[in-house]
Amino acid sequence: MPVQPTRSKSIPAPASGIDALPFTPSLVKTVFRDVTSMHVSRPAACAAASVVRTVLTEIVDGCRRAAAEQARTKLLPADLVSSLYRNVEVTVGAKWYDHSPTFKGLNGVTYDAEGAIVPAPRRSQSRKPSAMAGAHRFEAETKKLLRSQGVTAVPALVRDLDGLASNFLTDLARDAVMVVREGGVKWYGTVALVLPGEPTPPPFLKESIPALYSRTGDAQTVGRDDILAATTIQLFGDIRQQALTEAHEATRSTSAV
């Protein structure tokens, strides 16, 4: 019998770069349109998508470990609380925590300067687009990321991950716009985590602090480097370096348009 030719499409190549991003550049640009009228280049959108993927993957990984300790295969909102408690580097999208039912009652009571209790924020009735109103846009992408990690989650957890992604990406967009308007990063901070009773770590050497970012590009376009600069503002520690490295890899072959 004649040998049948093999079909190259029968075994798809592993996804890489932009094809591996569950948060697509078009979705990223939709979020940016809620924040600014500036043009967002394709490499910038791809970089932002990569950063969101990196952070949410790390959060989901923490959820998986928490569920495994209880011999569960489906992720619950309690696993998210555990994931964030164990790794403060991935505590992002801060505005979502007051909005999410999962975190109600966990954040404690807030008092104002005169000692009066500050009521919990209510849902805004404004027509102005916000990260809260747009959180549902991330459901399909969040489920895609969960599947890629070999896990499933209850709807409440999917919603929480939606909200964190939406708020984090919105914050990232705002910082990127600030970088464009101010011509770069004018300040830089470091955070040192110290447990009670432990000695304070020595101050960082000047050489260990990354150089401030000064941009020279179009003042009406958010570029890839603006996203990377915004990432240094939003994240810290190991997750920041991982996000920057993966964003560089994801945008290596993207066009500049």
C-alpha positions as CSV (number, residue, x, y, z in Angstrom):
1,M,0.0,0.0,0.0
2,P,1.3,3.5,-0.8
3,V,2.4,5.5,2.2
4,Q,-0.1,8.2,3.0
5,P,1.4,11.7,3.5
6,T,1.3,13.1,7.0
7,R,-0.9,16.1,7.6
8,S,1.0,18.8,9.4
9,K,-2.3,20.2,10.8
10,S,-3.0,17.1,12.8
11,I,-0.6,18.1,15.6
12,P,-0.8,21.8,16.2
13,A,2.4,23.6,17.3
14,P,2.4,25.0,20.8
15,A,1.1,28.5,21.1
16,S,3.6,31.2,21.7
17,G,3.8,35.0,21.9
18,I,0.5,36.7,21.0
19,D,-1.3,33.4,20.1
20,A,-0.8,32.3,23.7
21,L,-2.5,35.3,25.3
22,P,-6.0,34.7,26.6
23,F,-6.5,38.5,27.0
24,T,-6.5,39.7,23.4
25,P,-5.1,43.0,22.2
26,S,-8.6,44.0,21.0
27,L,-9.9,43.5,24.5
28,V,-7.0,45.5,25.9
29,K,-7.7,48.4,23.5
30,T,-11.4,48.3,24.6
31,V,-10.3,48.9,28.2
32,F,-7.9,51.6,27.1
33,R,-10.7,53.4,25.3
34,D,-12.5,53.7,28.6
35,V,-9.5,55.5,30.0
36,T,-8.0,57.6,27.1
37,S,-8.5,58.7,23.6
38,M,-4.8,58.1,22.8
39,H,-3.9,55.5,20.2
40,V,-2.7,52.2,21.7
41,S,-0.1,50.5,19.5
42,R,-0.3,46.7,18.9
43,P,2.9,46.0,20.8
44,A,1.5,48.0,23.8
45,A,-1.8,46.1,23.7
46,C,0.1,42.8,23.5
47,A,2.4,43.8,26.4
48,A,-0.6,44.7,28.6
49,A,-2.3,41.4,27.7
50,S,0.8,39.5,28.7
51,V,1.2,41.4,32.0
52,V,-2.5,40.6,32.9
53,R,-2.0,36.9,32.0
54,T,1.2,36.7,34.1
55,V,-0.5,38.1,37.2
56,L,-3.7,36.1,36.9
57,T,-1.8,32.9,36.2
58,E,0.1,33.4,39.4
59,I,-3.1,34.0,41.3
60,V,-4.8,30.9,39.8
61,D,-1.7,28.9,40.7
62,G,-2.1,29.9,44.3
63,C,-5.8,29.0,44.1
64,R,-4.8,25.5,42.8
65,R,-2.4,24.9,45.7
66,A,-5.1,25.9,48.2
67,A,-7.7,23.6,46.6
68,A,-5.2,20.7,46.5
69,E,-4.7,20.9,50.2
70,Q,-8.4,20.1,50.6
71,A,-8.3,17.5,47.8
72,R,-10.5,19.6,45.6
73,T,-10.3,19.9,41.9
74,K,-12.8,22.8,41.5
75,L,-11.6,26.3,42.7
76,L,-13.7,28.3,45.1
77,P,-13.6,31.9,46.2
78,A,-12.0,30.9,49.5
79,D,-9.0,29.7,47.4
80,L,-8.6,33.2,46.0
81,V,-8.5,34.6,49.5
82,S,-5.8,32.1,50.4
83,S,-3.9,32.8,47.2
84,L,-3.7,36.5,47.9
85,Y,-2.9,36.0,51.6
86,R,0.1,33.8,50.7
87,N,1.5,36.0,48.0
88,V,0.9,39.8,48.5
89,E,2.8,40.5,45.3
90,V,-0.3,39.6,43.3
91,T,-2.7,41.8,45.3
92,V,-3.8,43.9,42.4
93,G,-7.0,45.7,41.3
94,A,-7.6,47.1,44.8
95,K,-11.0,48.7,44.0
96,W,-12.5,45.3,43.3
97,Y,-12.1,44.0,46.9
98,D,-14.7,46.4,48.3
99,H,-17.1,45.5,45.4
100,S,-16.8,41.7,45.6
101,P,-19.0,39.6,47.9
102,T,-16.1,37.3,48.5
103,F,-14.2,40.0,50.3
104,K,-17.0,41.7,52.2
105,G,-16.4,41.5,55.9
106,L,-12.8,40.5,55.4
107,N,-11.4,44.1,55.0
108,G,-12.6,45.3,58.4
109,V,-14.4,48.5,59.3
110,T,-13.1,51.7,57.9
111,Y,-13.2,54.9,60.0
112,D,-12.8,58.5,58.9
113,A,-10.6,61.1,60.6
114,E,-13.3,61.8,63.2
115,G,-13.8,58.2,64.1
116,A,-17.1,57.7,62.2
117,I,-17.6,54.5,60.3
118,V,-17.2,54.9,56.5
119,P,-20.1,53.1,54.7
120,A,-19.2,50.5,52.1
121,P,-19.2,51.9,48.6
122,R,-22.3,51.3,46.6
123,R,-22.7,50.4,43.0
124,S,-22.3,53.5,40.9
125,Q,-25.4,54.6,38.9
126,S,-23.2,56.7,36.6
127,R,-23.2,56.0,32.9
128,K,-19.5,56.6,32.8
129,P,-17.6,53.4,31.9
130,S,-15.6,51.9,34.7
131,A,-13.6,48.8,35.5
132,M,-16.6,47.5,37.6
133,A,-19.1,47.9,34.8
134,G,-16.8,46.3,32.3
135,A,-15.7,43.3,34.4
136,H,-18.0,41.0,32.6
137,R,-16.0,41.4,29.4
138,F,-13.3,39.2,30.8
139,E,-15.4,36.1,31.5
140,A,-14.5,34.2,28.3
141,E,-10.8,35.1,28.6
142,T,-10.7,34.1,32.3
143,K,-12.3,30.7,31.6
144,K,-9.7,30.2,28.8
145,L,-6.9,30.9,31.2
146,L,-8.4,28.5,33.8
147,R,-8.6,25.8,31.1
148,S,-5.1,26.4,30.1
149,Q,-4.1,25.7,33.7
150,G,-6.1,22.5,33.8
151,V,-8.7,23.7,36.4
152,T,-12.3,24.8,36.6
153,A,-13.9,27.3,39.0
154,V,-17.3,28.1,40.4
155,P,-19.0,31.1,38.8
156,A,-18.3,33.3,41.8
157,L,-14.6,32.8,41.5
158,V,-14.7,33.4,37.7
159,R,-16.5,36.7,38.5
160,D,-13.8,37.7,41.0
161,L,-11.0,36.9,38.6
162,D,-12.9,39.0,36.0
163,G,-13.1,41.9,38.4
164,L,-9.4,41.7,39.4
165,A,-8.4,41.6,35.7
166,S,-10.6,44.5,34.8
167,N,-9.5,46.7,37.6
168,F,-5.8,45.8,37.2
169,L,-5.8,46.5,33.5
170,T,-7.7,49.7,34.0
171,D,-5.0,50.8,36.6
172,L,-2.3,49.7,34.2
173,A,-3.9,51.8,31.4
174,R,-4.1,54.9,33.6
175,D,-0.5,54.6,34.7
176,A,0.6,54.1,31.0
177,V,-1.3,57.3,30.0
178,M,0.4,59.1,32.9
179,V,3.8,57.9,31.7
180,V,3.0,59.3,28.2
181,R,1.7,62.6,29.4
182,E,4.6,63.2,31.8
183,G,7.3,62.0,29.4
184,G,8.4,59.0,31.4
185,V,8.6,57.8,35.0
186,K,9.6,60.7,37.3
187,W,9.7,58.7,40.5
188,Y,10.5,55.2,41.6
189,G,9.7,53.4,44.9
190,T,10.7,50.2,46.6
191,V,8.7,48.1,49.1
192,A,10.3,45.9,51.7
193,L,8.2,43.4,53.6
194,V,9.3,42.7,57.2
195,L,7.5,40.4,59.7
196,P,7.2,41.4,63.3
197,G,10.4,40.7,65.2
198,E,12.6,40.4,62.1
199,P,15.4,42.9,61.4
200,T,14.9,45.6,58.9
201,P,16.7,44.7,55.6
202,P,19.6,46.9,54.5
203,P,18.7,49.7,52.1
204,F,18.8,49.0,48.4
205,L,22.0,49.9,46.6
206,K,21.6,52.6,43.9
207,E,22.8,50.1,41.3
208,S,20.0,47.7,42.2
209,I,17.2,50.1,41.3
210,P,16.2,50.1,37.7
211,A,16.8,53.4,35.8
212,L,13.9,55.8,35.5
213,Y,12.2,55.7,32.2
214,S,12.3,58.7,29.9
215,R,10.2,58.4,26.7
216,T,10.9,60.0,23.4
217,G,7.9,58.7,21.3
218,D,4.7,60.2,20.0
219,A,2.9,62.0,22.8
220,Q,-0.5,60.8,21.5
221,T,0.4,57.0,21.3
222,V,0.8,54.5,24.1
223,G,3.7,52.3,23.2
224,R,5.1,49.0,24.5
225,D,7.7,50.7,26.7
226,D,5.0,52.8,28.3
227,I,3.2,49.6,29.3
228,L,6.4,48.2,30.7
229,A,7.0,51.4,32.7
230,A,3.4,51.3,34.1
231,T,4.1,47.7,35.1
232,T,7.0,48.8,37.2
233,I,4.6,51.1,39.0
234,Q,1.8,48.6,39.5
235,L,3.8,45.5,40.5
236,F,6.8,44.8,42.7
237,G,9.0,41.9,43.6
238,D,9.4,38.7,41.6
239,I,6.1,39.0,39.9
240,R,7.1,42.4,38.4
241,Q,10.3,40.9,36.9
242,Q,8.4,37.9,35.6
243,A,5.7,40.1,34.0
244,L,8.3,42.3,32.3
245,T,10.3,39.3,31.0
246,E,7.1,37.6,29.6
247,A,5.9,40.9,28.1
248,H,9.2,41.3,26.3
249,E,8.9,37.8,24.9
250,A,5.2,38.2,23.9
251,T,6.0,41.4,21.9
252,R,9.2,40.3,20.3
253,S,7.7,39.7,16.9
254,T,4.8,42.1,16.9
255,S,4.4,45.0,14.5
256,A,4.7,48.5,15.8
257,V,1.3,49.7,14.5
